[in-house]
Amino acid sequence: MTVTWEELGWERLAAGVGRCRLPVWDCTAGLVVGAGAALVIDAGPSLAEGSRVRARAQEIAGHRVTHLALTHPHFDHVFGAAAFAGAEVFGAVGVETVLAARHGRADLRADAVGNGLDARLADEAVDALTVPHHHVSGEWTLDLGGGRQVLLANVGPAHTAHDLAVLVPGSPEVVFCGDLVEESGEPQAGPDAVPSHWPAALDRLLELGGEDALYVPGHGAVVDAAFVRRQRDALAGRFGVS
């Protein structure tokens, strides 16, 4: 018997495309299914959560997860990455430096524990932290088979110095935004944000997806182009940029 996305707690957005909202931090993990290949977008805030995401994604896809894209180097999006052993891992160029550096890992651990992740789980994730094998400096097209292609686009810096968006062509088109867009709260600008570039990054998202796309935020419900445009204008006003 074929299991449905909804039965596994996932939201189907288009044919072969969906996402789930993970507990506690309400962060998004996405899934794009091809013929014999599957891409997960973001890995969750712990190894255990990453393992759950992978298991459910593989149950939906009917085969293994072959690719993982990390939208940006924050703990709630990367700490589960080591659960995707054998997958090809992609990130915006520079993410590998953050995740490999001792001080970068220490900052991630401190942020995770400060936001409520158990210290033992944080230590486990940091010790196993996966560094992307493939570094996206502009755009990178993935062929997942069966006519399914996905575009990875380096659209940062903005929310961080290394922001990656994922465009899934189709009807509708789906854009996974990472934390460039947030629906469940105000976008967070931490010490690694580059606010002066953030509105331009959202302009790029809108160029990629267009008016009829579904935009999947890093936290919260799926939104439309009008929401992204309003958030872009609010960020421009908040940070005093055009």
Helices and strands as residue ranges (DSSP letters): G 6-8, E 11-14, E 17-21, E 28-33, E 38-41, H 47-61, E 67-70, H 75-78, G 81-83, E 88-92, H 95-100, H 102-114, H 119-128, E 134-136, E 139-145, E 148-154, E 164-168, E 174-182, G 195-197, H 198-209, E 214-219, H 225-239
